[in-house]
Amino acid sequence: MRRDVPATRRPRITTLWRAAAPDSPYFGRGSHWTTSEDAARSFQRWLEENCSVHRVIYRAEVQLTEVYEPPPGIHLDASDVQCVALAWPEGYRWLAFHGAGEWDPQSAEQYVYLGREPVRAVPG
């Protein structure tokens, strides 16, 4: 007797990038990440040129689950998403959107963390 066993899917791990302060990086609820290392490095350079604020690039390997993606036609502005994320109700771990900023005109896939436990990250 043959028993069919469904194939197991490995969780999809995604690399996310963030420019954050080296002395007290913040990776908790409301932290802003991107899938583009180039976008994170552009943001780091822009901060250092315009605000004299030193930032380090951090990398996190995460399993993107429980992601909220706005419906077509709804566009989120990168400057507003952190405030939105801090007020977000329970139930999702990530808020996804595409956006660009003054530091990089290329639109990049971005995520804001909505979870309670900080994201584990290392200098990248």
N, CA, C and O atoms as a Tinker XYZ file with bonds, in Angstrom:
   496  protein
     1  N      0.833000   -1.172000    0.000000    73     2
     2  CA     0.000000    0.000000    0.000000    64     1     3
     3  C      0.884000    1.245000    0.000000    63     2     4     5
     4  O      1.740000    1.419000    0.868000    81     3
     5  N      0.660000    2.098000   -0.982000    73     3     6
     6  CA     1.466000    3.332000   -1.099000    64     5     7
     7  C      0.728000    4.485000   -0.438000    63     6     8     9
     8  O     -0.462000    4.706000   -0.663000    81     7
     9  N      1.465000    5.199000    0.372000    73     7    10
    10  CA     0.872000    6.361000    1.026000    64     9    11
    11  C      1.536000    7.616000    0.476000    63    10    12    13
    12  O      2.753000    7.773000    0.576000    81    11
    13  N      0.737000    8.513000   -0.106000    73    11    14
    14  CA     1.287000    9.762000   -0.636000    64    13    15
    15  C      1.547000   10.729000    0.506000    63    14    16    17
    16  O      0.682000   10.999000    1.340000    81    15
    17  N      2.749000   11.230000    0.512000    73    15    18
    18  CA     3.147000   12.186000    1.539000    64    17    19
    19  C      3.377000   13.518000    0.851000    63    18    20    21
    20  O      4.190000   13.606000   -0.069000    81    19
    21  N      2.670000   14.559000    1.285000    73    19    22
    22  CA     2.875000   15.856000    0.634000    64    21    23
    23  C      4.305000   16.353000    0.823000    63    22    24    25
    24  O      4.918000   16.166000    1.874000    81    23
    25  N      4.806000   16.979000   -0.205000    73    23    26
    26  CA     6.157000   17.548000   -0.129000    64    25    27
    27  C      6.158000   18.683000    0.895000    63    26    28    29
    28  O      5.215000   19.471000    0.967000    81    27
    29  N      7.209000   18.751000    1.668000    73    27    30
    30  CA     7.312000   19.825000    2.648000    64    29    31
    31  C      7.987000   21.016000    1.996000    63    30    32    33
    32  O      8.972000   20.871000    1.272000    81    31
    33  N      7.451000   22.177000    2.257000    73    31    34
    34  CA     8.046000   23.405000    1.728000    64    33    35
    35  C      8.882000   24.035000    2.811000    63    34    36    37
    36  O      8.447000   24.165000    3.955000    81    35
    37  N     10.057000   24.417000    2.452000    73    35    38
    38  CA    10.916000   25.107000    3.396000    64    37    39
    39  C     10.449000   26.552000    3.504000    63    38    40    41
    40  O     10.036000   27.149000    2.511000    81    39
    41  N     10.511000   27.111000    4.702000    73    39    42
    42  CA    10.122000   28.515000    4.847000    64    41    43
    43  C     10.990000   29.406000    3.966000    63    42    44    45
    44  O     12.193000   29.180000    3.835000    81    43
    45  N     10.377000   30.412000    3.370000    73    43    46
    46  CA    11.113000   31.349000    2.517000    64    45    47
    47  C     11.800000   32.380000    3.406000    63    46    48    49
    48  O     11.144000   33.152000    4.106000    81    47
    49  N     13.097000   32.381000    3.367000    73    47    50
    50  CA    13.885000   33.328000    4.147000    64    49    51
    51  C     14.279000   34.474000    3.223000    63    50    52    53
    52  O     14.746000   34.250000    2.106000    81    51
    53  N     14.091000   35.680000    3.689000    73    51    54
    54  CA    14.388000   36.874000    2.914000    64    53    55
    55  C     15.428000   37.705000    3.661000    63    54    56    57
    56  O     15.388000   37.802000    4.888000    81    55
    57  N     16.345000   38.294000    2.927000    73    55    58
    58  CA    17.328000   39.192000    3.527000    64    57    59
    59  C     16.769000   40.603000    3.485000    63    58    60    61
    60  O     16.380000   41.103000    2.430000    81    59
    61  N     16.734000   41.237000    4.656000    73    59    62
    62  CA    16.299000   42.626000    4.760000    64    61    63
    63  C     17.465000   43.477000    5.229000    63    62    64    65
    64  O     18.369000   42.992000    5.909000    81    63
    65  N     17.438000   44.751000    4.861000    73    63    66
    66  CA    18.518000   45.688000    5.170000    64    65    67
    67  C     17.951000   46.918000    5.857000    63    66    68    69
    68  O     16.816000   47.319000    5.602000    81    67
    69  N     18.760000   47.517000    6.737000    73    67    70
    70  CA    18.332000   48.713000    7.464000    64    69    71
    71  C     19.551000   49.530000    7.841000    63    70    72    73
    72  O     20.574000   48.978000    8.245000    81    71
    73  N     19.448000   50.845000    7.710000    73    71    74
    74  CA    20.488000   51.754000    8.206000    64    73    75
    75  C     20.040000   52.207000    9.590000    63    74    76    77
    76  O     18.950000   52.759000    9.745000    81    75
    77  N     20.884000   51.973000   10.600000    73    75    78
    78  CA    20.510000   52.308000   11.976000    64    77    79
    79  C     21.732000   52.794000   12.743000    63    78    80    81
    80  O     22.871000   52.556000   12.341000    81    79
    81  N     21.480000   53.466000   13.834000    73    79    82
    82  CA    22.555000   53.991000   14.682000    64    81    83
    83  C     23.409000   52.845000   15.217000    63    82    84    85
    84  O     22.872000   51.818000   15.632000    81    83
    85  N     24.740000   53.010000   15.213000    73    83    86
    86  CA    25.595000   51.922000   15.679000    64    85    87
    87  C     25.556000   51.728000   17.200000    63    86    88    89
    88  O     25.744000   50.614000   17.689000    81    87
    89  N     25.314000   52.802000   17.939000    73    87    90
    90  CA    25.364000   52.689000   19.399000    64    89    91
    91  C     24.064000   52.162000   20.002000    63    90    92    93
    92  O     24.094000   51.540000   21.064000    81    91
    93  N     22.937000   52.392000   19.357000    73    91    94
    94  CA    21.669000   51.873000   19.877000    64    93    95
    95  C     20.712000   51.603000   18.714000    63    94    96    97
    96  O     19.707000   52.297000   18.558000    81    95
    97  N     21.027000   50.598000   17.904000    73    95    98
    98  CA    20.158000   50.311000   16.763000    64    97    99
    99  C     18.791000   49.848000   17.252000    63    98   100   101
   100  O     18.682000   49.159000   18.267000    81    99
   101  N     17.769000   50.227000   16.532000    73    99   102
   102  CA    16.409000   49.839000   16.905000    64   101   103
   103  C     15.857000   48.900000   15.844000    63   102   104   105
   104  O     15.835000   49.234000   14.660000    81   103
   105  N     15.414000   47.733000   16.270000    73   103   106
   106  CA    14.891000   46.732000   15.355000    64   105   107
   107  C     13.488000   46.277000   15.759000    63   106   108   109
   108  O     13.023000   45.237000   15.295000    81   107
   109  N     12.817000   47.034000   16.608000    73   107   110
   110  CA    11.495000   46.645000   17.105000    64   109   111
   111  C     10.355000   47.148000   16.249000    63   110   112   113
   112  O     10.533000   47.517000   15.088000    81   111
   113  N      9.176000   47.153000   16.857000    73   111   114
   114  CA     7.933000   47.553000   16.177000    64   113   115
   115  C      8.093000   48.938000   15.565000    63   114   116   117
   116  O      8.501000   49.885000   16.238000    81   115
   117  N      7.766000   49.042000   14.287000    73   115   118
   118  CA     7.885000   50.306000   13.579000    64   117   119
   119  C      9.207000   50.475000   12.851000    63   118   120   121
   120  O      9.391000   51.464000   12.142000    81   119
   121  N     10.146000   49.520000   13.010000    73   119   122
   122  CA    11.419000   49.645000   12.296000    64   121   123
   123  C     11.200000   49.390000   10.810000    63   122   124   125
   124  O     10.404000   48.538000   10.418000    81   123
   125  N     11.915000   50.139000   10.007000    73   123   126
   126  CA    11.739000   50.192000    8.560000    64   125   127
   127  C     12.879000   49.423000    7.896000    63   126   128   129
   128  O     14.049000   49.691000    8.169000    81   127
   129  N     12.548000   48.479000    7.036000    73   127   130
   130  CA    13.513000   47.614000    6.368000    64   129   131
   131  C     13.273000   47.646000    4.864000    63   130   132   133
   132  O     12.205000   48.052000    4.405000    81   131
   133  N     14.284000   47.211000    4.096000    73   131   134
   134  CA    14.143000   47.095000    2.650000    64   133   135
   135  C     14.807000   45.811000    2.171000    63   134   136   137
   136  O     15.723000   45.297000    2.813000    81   135
   137  N     14.340000   45.304000    1.047000    73   135   138
   138  CA    14.979000   44.133000    0.447000    64   137   139
   139  C     16.170000   44.541000   -0.412000    63   138   140   141
   140  O     16.895000   43.684000   -0.919000    81   139
   141  N     16.374000   45.849000   -0.578000    73   139   142
   142  CA    17.446000   46.354000   -1.429000    64   141   143
   143  C     18.616000   46.868000   -0.595000    63   142   144   145
   144  O     18.507000   47.882000    0.095000    81   143
   145  N     19.723000   46.158000   -0.670000    73   143   146
   146  CA    20.928000   46.628000    0.028000    64   145   147
   147  C     21.341000   47.997000   -0.502000    63   146   148   149
   148  O     21.766000   48.859000    0.267000    81   147
   149  N     21.219000   48.199000   -1.819000    73   147   150
   150  CA    21.574000   49.492000   -2.413000    64   149   151
   151  C     20.732000   50.631000   -1.844000    63   150   152   153
   152  O     21.258000   51.709000   -1.566000    81   151
   153  N     19.425000   50.401000   -1.667000    73   151   154
   154  CA    18.554000   51.438000   -1.105000    64   153   155
   155  C     18.955000   51.762000    0.328000    63   154   156   157
   156  O     18.951000   52.928000    0.721000    81   155
   157  N     19.299000   50.752000    1.109000    73   155   158
   158  CA    19.728000   50.987000    2.492000    64   157   159
   159  C     21.036000   51.777000    2.521000    63   158   160   161
   160  O     21.199000   52.678000    3.343000    81   159
   161  N     21.957000   51.445000    1.637000    73   159   162
   162  CA    23.234000   52.172000    1.593000    64   161   163
   163  C     23.040000   53.607000    1.089000    63   162   164   165
   164  O     23.724000   54.519000    1.553000    81   163
   165  N     22.122000   53.811000    0.151000    73   163   166
   166  CA    21.811000   55.169000   -0.310000    64   165   167
   167  C     21.234000   55.995000    0.829000    63   166   168   169
   168  O     21.581000   57.165000    0.988000    81   167
   169  N     20.360000   55.394000    1.620000    73   167   170
   170  CA    19.775000   56.084000    2.762000    64   169   171
   171  C     20.853000   56.435000    3.784000    63   170   172   173
   172  O     20.855000   57.531000    4.344000    81   171
   173  N     21.763000   55.502000    4.020000    73   171   174
   174  CA    22.875000   55.748000    4.946000    64   173   175
   175  C     23.698000   56.951000    4.484000    63   174   176   177
   176  O     23.996000   57.837000    5.285000    81   175
   177  N     24.066000   56.993000    3.209000    73   175   178
   178  CA    24.849000   58.118000    2.674000    64   177   179
   179  C     24.073000   59.430000    2.764000    63   178   180   181
   180  O     24.633000   60.462000    3.135000    81   179
   181  N     22.784000   59.389000    2.425000    73   179   182
   182  CA    21.945000   60.583000    2.461000    64   181   183
   183  C     21.888000   61.147000    3.881000    63   182   184   185
   184  O     22.002000   62.358000    4.073000    81   183
   185  N     21.711000   60.277000    4.870000    73   183   186
   186  CA    21.677000   60.740000    6.268000    64   185   187
   187  C     22.990000   61.395000    6.660000    63   186   188   189
   188  O     23.002000   62.448000    7.298000    81   187
   189  N     24.089000   60.771000    6.278000    73   187   190
   190  CA    25.396000   61.311000    6.659000    64   189   191
   191  C     25.687000   62.632000    5.954000    63   190   192   193
   192  O     26.357000   63.495000    6.522000    81   191
   193  N     25.197000   62.804000    4.732000    73   191   194
   194  CA    25.416000   64.052000    4.000000    64   193   195
   195  C     24.486000   65.175000    4.456000    63   194   196   197
   196  O     24.891000   66.337000    4.489000    81   195
   197  N     23.263000   64.843000    4.802000    73   195   198
   198  CA    22.258000   65.855000    5.105000    64   197   199
   199  C     22.000000   66.088000    6.588000    63   198   200   201
   200  O     21.485000   67.140000    6.967000    81   199
   201  N     22.340000   65.149000    7.404000    73   199   202
   202  CA    22.005000   65.273000    8.828000    64   201   203
   203  C     23.208000   65.048000    9.736000    63   202   204   205
   204  O     23.089000   65.142000   10.958000    81   203
   205  N     24.346000   64.757000    9.156000    73   203   206
   206  CA    25.544000   64.437000    9.938000    64   205   207
   207  C     25.269000   63.339000   10.963000    63   206   208   209
   208  O     25.794000   63.364000   12.076000    81   207
   209  N     24.458000   62.398000   10.578000    73   207   210
   210  CA    24.095000   61.300000   11.468000    64   209   211
   211  C     24.744000   60.024000   10.946000    63   210   212   213
   212  O     24.420000   59.560000    9.853000    81   211
   213  N     25.655000   59.462000   11.723000    73   211   214
   214  CA    26.326000   58.226000   11.306000    64   213   215
   215  C     25.385000   57.039000   11.483000    63   214   216   217
   216  O     24.751000   56.895000   12.528000    81   215
   217  N     25.296000   56.206000   10.480000    73   215   218
   218  CA    24.478000   55.000000   10.511000    64   217   219
   219  C     25.303000   53.822000   10.017000    63   218   220   221
   220  O     26.238000   53.979000    9.231000    81   219
   221  N     24.943000   52.666000   10.487000    73   219   222
   222  CA    25.566000   51.418000   10.078000    64   221   223
   223  C     24.494000   50.601000    9.357000    63   222   224   225
   224  O     23.314000   50.672000    9.700000    81   223
   225  N     24.910000   49.836000    8.370000    73   223   226
   226  CA    23.980000   48.957000    7.664000    64   225   227
   227  C     23.867000   47.647000    8.445000    63   226   228   229
   228  O     24.871000   47.038000    8.816000    81   227
   229  N     22.633000   47.233000    8.683000    73   227   230
   230  CA    22.358000   45.970000    9.353000    64   229   231
   231  C     21.609000   45.063000    8.394000    63   230   232   233
   232  O     20.870000   45.518000    7.521000    81   231
   233  N     21.819000   43.774000    8.579000    73   231   234
   234  CA    21.206000   42.752000    7.743000    64   233   235
   235  C     20.437000   41.784000    8.646000    63   234   236   237
   236  O     20.913000   41.407000    9.716000    81   235
   237  N     19.273000   41.400000    8.210000    73   235   238
   238  CA    18.479000   40.419000    8.956000    64   237   239
   239  C     17.963000   39.368000    7.987000    63   238   240   241
   240  O     17.489000   39.687000    6.897000    81   239
   241  N     18.062000   38.132000    8.394000    73   239   242
   242  CA    17.494000   37.022000    7.633000    64   241   243
   243  C     16.172000   36.700000    8.310000    63   242   244   245
   244  O     16.159000   36.221000    9.444000    81   243
   245  N     15.068000   36.954000    7.635000    73   243   246
   246  CA    13.758000   36.776000    8.255000    64   245   247
   247  C     12.854000   35.913000    7.400000    63   246   248   249
   248  O     13.024000   35.805000    6.186000    81   247
   249  N     11.896000   35.306000    8.061000    73   247   250
   250  CA    10.847000   34.590000    7.361000    64   249   251
   251  C      9.670000   35.552000    7.298000    63   250   252   253
   252  O      9.067000   35.876000    8.321000    81   251
   253  N      9.350000   36.001000    6.104000    73   251   254
   254  CA     8.267000   36.969000    5.947000    64   253   255
   255  C      6.921000   36.241000    5.977000    63   254   256   257
   256  O      6.478000   35.663000    4.985000    81   255
   257  N      6.299000   36.291000    7.136000    73   255   258
   258  CA     4.979000   35.706000    7.310000    64   257   259
   259  C      4.048000   36.786000    7.835000    63   258   260   261
   260  O      4.488000   37.795000    8.386000    81   259
   261  N      2.777000   36.561000    7.658000    73   259   262
   262  CA     1.759000   37.487000    8.162000    64   261   263
   263  C      2.035000   38.909000    7.678000    63   262   264   265
   264  O      2.143000   39.847000    8.468000    81   263
   265  N      2.146000   39.038000    6.347000    73   263   266
   266  CA     2.456000   40.318000    5.708000    64   265   267
   267  C      1.168000   40.964000    5.206000    63   266   268   269
   268  O      0.366000   40.319000    4.530000    81   267
   269  N      0.975000   42.235000    5.537000    73   267   270
   270  CA    -0.146000   42.995000    4.984000    64   269   271
   271  C      0.363000   43.791000    3.797000    63   270   272   273
   272  O      1.293000   44.587000    3.920000    81   271
   273  N     -0.253000   43.570000    2.653000    73   271   274
   274  CA     0.069000   44.333000    1.454000    64   273   275
   275  C     -1.170000   45.136000    1.080000    63   274   276   277
   276  O     -2.233000   44.557000    0.861000    81   275
   277  N     -1.053000   46.458000    1.004000    73   275   278
   278  CA    -2.218000   47.278000    0.660000    64   277   279
   279  C     -2.798000   46.854000   -0.680000    63   278   280   281
   280  O     -2.071000   46.402000   -1.564000    81   279
   281  N     -4.103000   46.998000   -0.826000    73   279   282
   282  CA    -4.730000   46.643000   -2.107000    64   281   283
   283  C     -4.252000   47.566000   -3.220000    63   282   284   285
   284  O     -3.787000   48.674000   -2.950000    81   283
   285  N     -4.361000   47.120000   -4.467000    73   283   286
   286  CA    -3.959000   47.957000   -5.603000    64   285   287
   287  C     -4.635000   49.331000   -5.536000    63   286   288   289
   288  O     -5.811000   49.443000   -5.191000    81   287
   289  N     -3.882000   50.350000   -5.865000    73   287   290
   290  CA    -4.413000   51.708000   -5.847000    64   289   291
   291  C     -4.166000   52.444000   -4.545000    63   290   292   293
   292  O     -4.304000   53.666000   -4.490000    81   291
   293  N     -3.799000   51.712000   -3.486000    73   291   294
   294  CA    -3.481000   52.339000   -2.207000    64   293   295
   295  C     -1.968000   52.473000   -2.135000    63   294   296   297
   296  O     -1.252000   51.472000   -2.149000    81   295
   297  N     -1.483000   53.692000   -2.058000    73   295   298
   298  CA    -0.049000   53.935000   -2.015000    64   297   299
   299  C      0.323000   54.513000   -0.657000    63   298   300   301
   300  O     -0.266000   55.493000   -0.200000    81   299
   301  N      1.290000   53.903000   -0.034000    73   299   302
   302  CA     1.768000   54.372000    1.261000    64   301   303
   303  C      3.002000   55.230000    1.054000    63   302   304   305
   304  O      3.849000   54.914000    0.219000    81   303
   305  N      3.104000   56.284000    1.791000    73   303   306
   306  CA     4.255000   57.166000    1.735000    64   305   307
   307  C      5.262000   56.709000    2.788000    63   306   308   309
   308  O      4.896000   56.462000    3.937000    81   307
   309  N      6.527000   56.598000    2.393000    73   307   310
   310  CA     7.560000   56.113000    3.299000    64   309   311
   311  C      7.648000   56.930000    4.578000    63   310   312   313
   312  O      8.005000   56.390000    5.625000    81   311
   313  N      7.331000   58.219000    4.518000    73   311   314
   314  CA     7.442000   59.058000    5.713000    64   313   315
   315  C      6.299000   58.813000    6.700000    63   314   316   317
   316  O      6.401000   59.200000    7.864000    81   315
   317  N      5.227000   58.182000    6.257000    73   315   318
   318  CA     4.078000   57.949000    7.134000    64   317   319
   319  C      3.986000   56.530000    7.683000    63   318   320   321
   320  O      3.285000   56.297000    8.667000    81   319
   321  N      4.673000   55.591000    7.073000    73   319   322
   322  CA     4.445000   54.195000    7.427000    64   321   323
   323  C      4.864000   53.852000    8.855000    63   322   324   325
   324  O      4.241000   52.988000    9.472000    81   323
   325  N      5.879000   54.487000    9.392000    73   323   326
   326  CA     6.271000   54.158000   10.759000    64   325   327
   327  C      5.169000   54.534000   11.738000    63   326   328   329
   328  O      4.864000   53.764000   12.649000    81   327
   329  N      4.571000   55.699000   11.565000    73   327   330
   330  CA     3.449000   56.105000   12.428000    64   329   331
   331  C      2.279000   55.146000   12.277000    63   330   332   333
   332  O      1.649000   54.769000   13.265000    81   331
   333  N      1.990000   54.754000   11.055000    73   331   334
   334  CA     0.909000   53.801000   10.805000    64   333   335
   335  C      1.219000   52.482000   11.510000    63   334   336   337
   336  O      0.343000   51.889000   12.140000    81   335
   337  N      2.464000   52.026000   11.403000    73   335   338
   338  CA     2.854000   50.738000   11.977000    64   337   339
   339  C      2.726000   50.735000   13.494000    63   338   340   341
   340  O      2.308000   49.732000   14.072000    81   339
   341  N      3.073000   51.822000   14.140000    73   339   342
   342  CA     3.003000   51.864000   15.602000    64   341   343
   343  C      1.561000   51.763000   16.091000    63   342   344   345
   344  O      1.319000   51.287000   17.200000    81   343
   345  N      0.608000   52.201000   15.285000    73   343   346
   346  CA    -0.801000   52.145000   15.664000    64   345   347
   347  C     -1.513000   50.920000   15.083000    63   346   348   349
   348  O     -2.714000   50.750000   15.293000    81   347
   349  N     -0.791000   50.068000   14.359000    73   347   350
   350  CA    -1.394000   48.940000   13.666000    64   349   351
   351  C     -1.955000   47.925000   14.661000    63   350   352   353
   352  O     -1.309000   47.621000   15.663000    81   351
   353  N     -3.147000   47.402000   14.394000    73   351   354
   354  CA    -3.717000   46.385000   15.292000    64   353   355
   355  C     -2.952000   45.068000   15.180000    63   354   356   357
   356  O     -2.235000   44.836000   14.206000    81   355
   357  N     -3.110000   44.222000   16.171000    73   355   358
   358  CA    -2.467000   42.911000   16.167000    64   357   359
   359  C     -2.935000   42.082000   14.974000    63   358   360   361
   360  O     -4.010000   42.321000   14.425000    81   359
   361  N     -2.128000   41.120000   14.583000    73   359   362
   362  CA    -2.549000   40.195000   13.535000    64   361   363
   363  C     -1.592000   40.080000   12.375000    63   362   364   365
   364  O     -1.557000   39.039000   11.719000    81   363
   365  N     -0.820000   41.100000   12.097000    73   363   366
   366  CA     0.188000   41.033000   11.039000    64   365   367
   367  C      1.549000   41.274000   11.667000    63   366   368   369
   368  O      1.670000   41.957000   12.684000    81   367
   369  N      2.575000   40.698000   11.042000    73   367   370
   370  CA     3.948000   40.929000   11.526000    64   369   371
   371  C      4.684000   41.946000   10.669000    63   370   372   373
   372  O      5.652000   42.552000   11.128000    81   371
   373  N      4.241000   42.144000    9.426000    73   371   374
   374  CA     4.918000   43.039000    8.499000    64   373   375
   375  C      3.918000   43.831000    7.681000    63   374   376   377
   376  O      2.853000   43.325000    7.326000    81   375
   377  N      4.258000   45.064000    7.386000    73   375   378
   378  CA     3.520000   45.918000    6.461000    64   377   379
   379  C      4.419000   46.094000    5.243000    63   378   380   381
   380  O      5.534000   46.601000    5.374000    81   379
   381  N      3.965000   45.692000    4.074000    73   379   382
   382  CA     4.775000   45.748000    2.850000    64   381   383
   383  C      4.313000   46.895000    1.969000    63   382   384   385
   384  O      3.122000   47.198000    1.898000    81   383
   385  N      5.263000   47.529000    1.300000    73   383   386
   386  CA     4.925000   48.563000    0.326000    64   385   387
   387  C      6.131000   48.802000   -0.570000    63   386   388   389
   388  O      7.247000   48.401000   -0.242000    81   387
   389  N      5.904000   49.450000   -1.689000    73   387   390
   390  CA     6.983000   49.868000   -2.584000    64   389   391
   391  C      7.109000   51.372000   -2.456000    63   390   392   393
   392  O      6.109000   52.089000   -2.421000    81   391
   393  N      8.324000   51.838000   -2.388000    73   391   394
   394  CA     8.492000   53.269000   -2.281000    64   393   395
   395  C      9.913000   53.693000   -2.574000    63   394   396   397
   396  O     10.835000   52.880000   -2.640000    81   395
   397  N     10.055000   54.983000   -2.747000    73   395   398
   398  CA    11.356000   55.601000   -2.979000    64   397   399
   399  C     11.424000   56.816000   -2.057000    63   398   400   401
   400  O     10.419000   57.235000   -1.482000    81   399
   401  N     12.600000   57.361000   -1.931000    73   399   402
   402  CA    12.755000   58.542000   -1.094000    64   401   403
   403  C     13.707000   59.527000   -1.728000    63   402   404   405
   404  O     14.200000   59.302000   -2.834000    81   403
   405  N     13.967000   60.615000   -1.036000    73   403   406
   406  CA    14.919000   61.616000   -1.543000    64   405   407
   407  C     16.287000   60.998000   -1.775000    63   406   408   409
   408  O     17.021000   61.416000   -2.670000    81   407
   409  N     16.624000   60.014000   -0.978000    73   407   410
   410  CA    17.948000   59.391000   -1.030000    64   409   411
   411  C     18.110000   58.445000   -2.202000    63   410   412   413
   412  O     19.240000   58.150000   -2.592000    81   411
   413  N     17.005000   57.953000   -2.784000    73   411   414
   414  CA    17.092000   56.979000   -3.869000    64   413   415
   415  C     15.793000   57.016000   -4.661000    63   414   416   417
   416  O     14.758000   56.575000   -4.163000    81   415
   417  N     15.827000   57.532000   -5.880000    73   415   418
   418  CA    14.588000   57.645000   -6.658000    64   417   419
   419  C     14.042000   56.299000   -7.139000    63   418   420   421
   420  O     12.903000   56.226000   -7.602000    81   419
   421  N     14.842000   55.234000   -7.034000    73   419   422
   422  CA    14.373000   53.916000   -7.462000    64   421   423
   423  C     13.404000   53.358000   -6.418000    63   422   424   425
   424  O     13.699000   53.367000   -5.222000    81   423
   425  N     12.273000   52.883000   -6.867000    73   423   426
   426  CA    11.316000   52.270000   -5.964000    64   425   427
   427  C     11.851000   50.918000   -5.515000    63   426   428   429
   428  O     12.317000   50.122000   -6.330000    81   427
   429  N     11.781000   50.666000   -4.219000    73   427   430
   430  CA    12.280000   49.409000   -3.670000    64   429   431
   431  C     11.201000   48.770000   -2.802000    63   430   432   433
   432  O     10.358000   49.459000   -2.228000    81   431
   433  N     11.243000   47.463000   -2.718000    73   431   434
   434  CA    10.333000   46.743000   -1.844000    64   433   435
   435  C     10.743000   47.026000   -0.405000    63   434   436   437
   436  O     11.900000   46.833000   -0.032000    81   435
   437  N      9.789000   47.484000    0.399000    73   435   438
   438  CA    10.088000   47.876000    1.768000    64   437   439
   439  C      9.109000   47.223000    2.730000    63   438   440   441
   440  O      7.996000   46.848000    2.359000    81   439
   441  N      9.548000   47.098000    3.971000    73   439   442
   442  CA     8.735000   46.475000    5.007000    64   441   443
   443  C      8.884000   47.268000    6.295000    63   442   444   445
   444  O      9.954000   47.791000    6.605000    81   443
   445  N      7.796000   47.345000    7.030000    73   443   446
   446  CA     7.832000   47.900000    8.372000    64   445   447
   447  C      7.429000   46.770000    9.300000    63   446   448   449
   448  O      6.429000   46.086000    9.082000    81   447
   449  N      8.227000   46.591000   10.334000    73   447   450
   450  CA     7.996000   45.492000   11.269000    64   449   451
   451  C      6.871000   45.844000   12.229000    63   450   452   453
   452  O      6.876000   46.914000   12.838000    81   451
   453  N      5.906000   44.941000   12.362000    73   451   454
   454  CA     4.746000   45.164000   13.227000    64   453   455
   455  C      4.741000   44.254000   14.451000    63   454   456   457
   456  O      3.846000   44.345000   15.291000    81   455
   457  N      5.738000   43.379000   14.552000    73   455   458
   458  CA     5.776000   42.424000   15.652000    64   457   459
   459  C      6.192000   43.055000   16.969000    63   458   460   461
   460  O      6.504000   44.243000   17.040000    81   459
   461  N      6.189000   42.243000   17.993000    73   459   462
   462  CA     6.522000   42.706000   19.354000    64   461   463
   463  C      7.992000   42.465000   19.713000    63   462   464   465
   464  O      8.619000   43.304000   20.361000    81   463
   465  N      8.531000   41.339000   19.301000    73   463   466
   466  CA     9.921000   41.019000   19.608000    64   465   467
   467  C     10.827000   41.657000   18.558000    63   466   468   469
   468  O     10.500000   41.606000   17.372000    81   467
   469  N     11.947000   42.252000   18.946000    73   467   470
   470  CA    12.849000   42.861000   17.956000    64   469   471
   471  C     13.341000   41.846000   16.924000    63   470   472   473
   472  O     13.468000   40.656000   17.214000    81   471
   473  N     13.609000   42.331000   15.736000    73   471   474
   474  CA    14.178000   41.520000   14.662000    64   473   475
   475  C     15.649000   41.270000   14.999000    63   474   476   477
   476  O     16.355000   42.176000   15.440000    81   475
   477  N     16.098000   40.047000   14.789000    73   475   478
   478  CA    17.525000   39.743000   15.007000    64   477   479
   479  C     18.308000   40.208000   13.780000    63   478   480   481
   480  O     18.014000   39.798000   12.657000    81   479
   481  N     19.299000   41.061000   13.998000    73   479   482
   482  CA    20.064000   41.606000   12.876000    64   481   483
   483  C     21.542000   41.675000   13.242000    63   482   484   485
   484  O     21.914000   41.709000   14.415000    81   483
   485  N     22.369000   41.694000   12.206000    73   483   486
   486  CA    23.815000   41.793000   12.386000    64   485   487
   487  C     24.326000   42.908000   11.469000    63   486   488   489
   488  O     23.694000   43.210000   10.457000    81   487
   489  N     25.459000   43.518000   11.811000    73   487   490
   490  CA    26.028000   44.509000   10.879000    64   489   491
   491  C     26.279000   43.855000    9.532000    63   490   492   493
   492  O     26.779000   42.733000    9.450000    81   491
   493  N     25.920000   44.581000    8.473000    73   491   494
   494  CA    26.012000   43.994000    7.147000    64   493   495
   495  C     27.006000   44.693000    6.313000    63   494   496
   496  O     27.211000   44.323000    5.156000    81   495
